[in-house]
Amino acid sequence: MELAFLVTLLAAGIRSGTAILFATIGEIFAERSGVLNLGIEGMMLMGAVSAYGVAFATGNPWLGLGVAMGVGGLMALLHGMVTISLRADQVVSGLALTFLGSGLSAVLGAPLVEVRTAPRLPVFPIPVLADLPILGPIFFNHNVIVYIGLLMAPLGWWYIHRTRPGMELRAIGEYPAAADVLGINVNRQRYAYVVFGGMMAGLGGASLSLAITPLWIEDMTAGQGWIAVGLVIFAGWDPLRAALGSYLFGAIRRLPLDAQNLPFFLAYPQLGYFMNMLPYLFVILLMLISARSELRRRIGAPAALGQPYVREERGV
Amino acid sequence: MRTQKWSAVGVLLIVALVFGACVAPQPGMQPAAPQAEAPAPAPAVGGVQIPEPVDGKFNVAFVYVGPIGDGGWTYAHNEGRLYLEEALGDVVHTAYLESVPEGADAERVIRNLARAGFDAIFTTSFGFMDPTATVAEEFPDVYFVHISGFKRNDTNFANLFGAMESMKYLVGMIAGARAQADGGNRIGYIAPFPIPEVIRHLNATAMGMRQTCPDCLMDVRWIFTWFDPDKERQAAESLFDAGADVVITGADTPGPVQVAGERGKWGVGYDSRNACDVDPEHCLTVPYWEWGPEYTRLVQSMLDGTFVGADIYFDVDSGSLGLLGFMEGQTPLPGVPAEVIPSVEELLAKMLSGEINRFTIFTGPIRDNKGNEIVPAGVTLTQSDLEGLQGIPGREDCTICMNWLAEGIVPDAEIPQ
């Protein structure tokens, strides 16, 4: 296999994995605080449609990006109110959010289907670095949104593992009662992180409609929000590993296409069916593994994930 | 307890993933036109609301597989429905159901539409064929038209499709000329599924390409989906990375045309006439479906009582197929090389007049991509050959079935089985 093959594969993986990365990092923060949000798909779709609409109406894609984050955050706030304050089931509320988002985005986006020329986020090769052999095309010749993703992963890791608020975040997800005793306002922080998760999902959707697949098409996420939910577990609730997983996932999506040019696959094209299955097989396997509780503990699931916090009730 | 809950989440996710993988959006429904008065709650089938017919009109229902907002296949069908309403005016009332999943649900939906009192039902995806055939037997007084299949019952159930391959041949000529003009010899084709319809389009394109660029080669990417914005784009990137000068898509979204623009190369869209709008500077053309005239003709024949449940396969002369930039009142997009325009216009004029058609294109000698003669000189493929039909009651079997790749496609390429 030639080097050029790997370089284009990895560059494409980083590019197309970016939307999933944003959503995954957002969900990591929400789940670290103890709140599972299965509404990512819906929030991404709403982010995508609002970003595209605003970028078209104002001519400014950055404004679209901001509005998408706001919309994602608002939807997550709804989830927060239902699950944190009203203590409803997080799974049910998250699913409802997905249905709401995919339906509402289709209705709001109907007039945008015929809009084909909304402004996009720019591609920006980083001077000097983009000319490096191998590393240049893989990392430094991308849309600006891709660089934001590349920065977000280490920043997220640093926040969770190296800062005081990050420690508090881990505390409210592991043992909220203890955090409460230390004077941390558990529910307020949970609200903040759930909303942050929604903003990131909105950002992920916006990165699709403004940069990665720059158009509004109904249902354009095509299941990426669900992949993000799975990748959180693969990543062990760690943003750096989330980056690895998202980019790998992007590359696995590209692989069956590029492979069709290799002599071996030209002769055995039916392998294409199998290779197309790989991304989903990958996530399904992860889900099966992570459904085992002892294993889940070992890979670092927050102990209080999925449970509303009620003061004076014995938690975990 | 918690373990159970987590298992439940796992199962839910797997189900969701399977749905995501199939890209099955939520069934939704809107009545087509604003209705005068709100009818009593309509019956719901599997989450799909069945619309109400309007008294005193000829009620036509459309069952779509995707959202009308897909900007491609279903979008073009919906444009056809609007054309029908416009053309026949107050005589007809139309309604549609979008994102109807193929399978058992579809049969219930179609049956309930017939039961609700619709006079004609159009189903617009291959997977609706058997459900439509079943329901057509139960409701002999209702007309049924299925698009892109091969079943019919000679009375109230017809199938309808068109010779997009004729337009694809012209697309190949334009793409070949473009590559030639750029000093290249590589064309890329994004092929959704290895089925006769797609292979027919692919082969016609390759043969057209060889007309204007005898040393051009065509790379193919099978993507195993009709609709996946990311995968369609990635396939285009993969083709351009492999050296393509022009990428032609056979899938639903205009993403590949955008990629062409980003690379400073050329793209060709598919399905609906606005596919080039994303980047007219880098789009050569788009072969598109114009369902309106055919819908109108069929509904008119139902009104007149002359409708026959036949195999209806229209060619370019029906006016239901278009090639952007070359139809009446259009001018070729700037990327089309000037030297190829006259020959495309000439062939298109002959197609529009019916002088030549899909059978002209698929007349021997035709070689496959390995150099073997597939169609001997003077032999013309039959309709069954083109559709790759085998063992279909009432239809003859194909002899030179559509399971070969035409000369011009890279010699190592095989069809995934």
Interface residues (C-beta under 8 A of the other chain):
Chain A: T8 A12 S16 L36 L38 E41 V91 L95 F99 S102 G103 A106 G109 A110 V113 E114 R116 T117 V123 L208 I212 T213 P214 L215 I217 E218 D219 M220 A222 G223 Q224 W226 I227 V229 G230 R253 R254 L257 D258 Q260 N261 P263 L266 A267 Y268 P269 Q270 G272 Y273 N276 Y280 V283 I284 M287 L288 S290 A291 S293 R296 G306
Chain B: R2 T3 K5 W6 S7 A8 V9 G10 L12 L13 I14 A16 L17 V18 F19 G20 A21 V23 P25 Q26 G28 G66 P67 I68 G69 D70 G71 Y75 P194 D219 V220 R221 W222 I223 F224 F227 D228 P229 D230 K231 R233 Q234 A235 E237 S238 D241 A242 T253 P254 G255 Q258 E262 N274 D277 V278 V410 D412 A413 E414 I415 P416 Q417
